[in-house]
Amino acid sequence: MMLAALPALAQQPAAPSAAPPKPSVPASYKDLKFGALRPVQIPKVEETTLPNGMKVYLLEDHELPLVRGVALIRTGNLFDPADKIGLASITGELIRSGGTPAKSGDQIDEELENIAASVESEIGESSASVSFSTLKERTAEVLATFHDILTNPAFRQDKLDLVRTQVHGSIQRRNDEAHGIAEREFVAAVYGPATPFGWRIEHATIDNITRDDVVAFYKRYYFPANIILAVHGDFNAAEMKAALEKQFADWKATQPPVPAFPKVETQAKPGIRFATRTDVTQTSFALGHLGDVLNEKDYPALEVMADILGGGFHSRLFQKVRTQLGYAYQISSSWGANFDHPGIFEIAGSTKAASTVETLKAVYSELDRMRTQLVTEEELQSAKDTVINGFVFNFDTPSKTLNRLLTYRYFGYPDDFIFQYQKAVQQVTRADILRVARQYIDPAKFVIVAVGNPKDFHTPLTALGPVTDIDLTIPGSATSPSSTTADQSVAPAAASAPAAPAPSPDAIASGRELLARLAEALGGEAKLAAVKDMTQKADMVLDASAGGLRAAQTEIWLAPSQYREEDVLPFGKIVSYYDGANPAAGWMFTPQGLGAIPPQEQAQIAFELFRKWFPLMLSARDAGRTVTEKEGRLVIADQQGNSVEITIDPATGLPASESYPQAGAPANKILETFTDWQETAGVKLPRRIAIMQNGKHFADLRVTAVEINKGVTAEQISKKP
């Protein structure tokens, strides 16, 4: 009976149970409460000095089976001779890419890639570094490579020639971006163009640099007593110390102590400087004057002040100039401070050309308010929270903390500088903000730099005062400034670089043989030549260090030289169209509307057309391209300075990877690794691509669909949104 009643009982509604209490939802984001940040913990670091004088800091961290190290060398491009500007940065590049006497840089690249390791070098403004990263089990061999690169670089002449060519190309394109022009000219004007802080690399200064200069620069600054080495990761400190002593026992180079870096002594001449760009619809601008150093007692208050003025969406400049007036899409301010010399107080942004003068007037109005009225308590607290919460991310992992401690030691700051800084920020008052704004900001000393098309200005720039024209001519260039019109924007990558030595007949013959084998592996020349159009859809995910952005990408290629790309991004859709036969017909659609393709993007699209698989594999048929073999890799280049190096998988005969300098930014080295090859219409194409930039993971691309010869027309590919 009870069993018979179960179905009926099951159909009856259950007795109501007590509902769980609903969580309390704040009425406003202003009511959200957050716990206090965890205090910064300075880990225990073991310090030692090797017999040769090199200082060493060791930090054990067994959370992951990784070992990382960085050597800081006291040098920088501030030591460049005036007639050889660029020497330091080229030396920093060649220390790694030039290899060692035993192995070329390319051989080292391949070895490190095969074991998921890296060794990198660079020279910046007032410091240089050589770093390594490896899995724990590969520590010994990577440490040996790190030692060889740091102590005995070969500085091969062919790599020097390559770097010089790339720098020449970068110089030739330096006027491509209006924002880049404004920033470059602003910094030069504030520091003084005749000082190491404000001068720039030119074709002539690069041509003056020889291999002997590079070797001499290295020998002067790279010696043990001038180096601080920090190693962090999964190791035993005593064992690592012994390994380092053994590894560097043979390096006993000595030099006199390195002199102090130059001081910032010039006072910029205030005024308005303007560069004409007739191919842009917006004006890029920067204004300000010298800032100060990090250990200036008022720096914490100045940083809080700059955040209130223009530190983000909540800032006064953003709310006034963008939200209320609608003049600018972006605007910000920062109080620049360096460890060893003054930074720059800068307000920068871009605005519609018609509202250029009105935007600058609005900026001055907000500066006047900052210097005459107390900020609100809410503004103060929000900015203090932003500054403190942002700064602690320099210390949120043991490795970051070690690097920061290393930097403090390098520049002579106390180990507890972080705690001094945090305490000082917390003590900033409204009165402090008003005081430092009045004391340190002087609009009468402002340098103003603007780049735009004066024909579109509603009010002439002279309404703000006398205007000095900026000459954008590139000394030593074959053309007048490539930036003044859109037609000149896609200049050859190395228009004024010295011609590269002609490849040998053997290199050409080997290259053509490699290309023929590669084309056959991809489907054969006949099938590759038969491809007239391709549509490819893919999902791209940037690495967290590059922003973690996700994008849905559609590429359409129509032979011989039309290209369309559609990117769906979190903030909207971007569509661009480019015709290599008629670059002026290209356009770009963004959330801000339809306009011309910026010059740097044009250069990048032109490069994408160059390296499309179908025309690339038929490069032997193109008289304007060279095909050579270099240490087992296929090298393809054209007369515009575009080039790629392809490594071939010996097991499949398919491309394993492709490396190239980034178009428009040749200092960035890109490596793409290809996997999951699949056939479409008789042609094999990769479905997964891992992208590295300067030895670090940058993005992953997964191809979701490929269509070949679907009948794309010129009207379809060029149709505007």
Secondary structure, 3 states (H helix, E strand, C coil): CHHHHHHHHHHCCCCCCCCCCCCCCCCCHHHCCCCCCCCCCCCCCEEEECCCCCEEEEEECCCCCEEEEEEEECCCHHHCCCCCCCHHHHHHHHHHHCCCCCCCHHHHHHHHHHCCCEEEEEECCCCEEEEEEEEHHHHHHHHHHHHHHHHCCCCCHHHHHHHHHHHHHHHHCCCCCHHHHHHHHHHHHHHCCCCCCCCCCCHHHHHCCCHHHHHHHHHHHCCHHHEEEEEEECCCHHHHHHHHHHHCCCCCCCCCCCCCCCCCCCCCCCEEEEEECCCCCEEEEEEEEECEECCCCCHHHHHHHHHHHHCCCCCHHHHHHHHHCCCEEEEEEEEEEECCCEEEEEEEEEEEHHHHHHHHHHHHHHHHHHHHCCCCHHHHHHHHHHHHHHHHHHCCCHHHHHHHHHHHHHHCCCCCHHHHHHHHHHCCCHHHHHHHHHHHCCHHHCEEEEEECHHHCCCCHHHHCCEEECCCCCCCCCCCCCCCCHHHCCCCCCCCCCCCCCCCHHHHHHHHHHHHHHHHHHCCHHHHHHCCEEEEEEEEEECHHHCCCEEEEEEEEECCCEEEEEEEECCEEEEEEEECCCHHHCEEEECCEEECCCHHHHHHHHHHHHCCHHHHHCHHHCCCEEEEEECCEEEEEECCCCEEEEEECCCCCCEEEEEEEECCEEEEEEEEEEEEEEEECCEEEEEEEEEEECCEEEEEEEEEEEEECCCCCHHHHCCCC
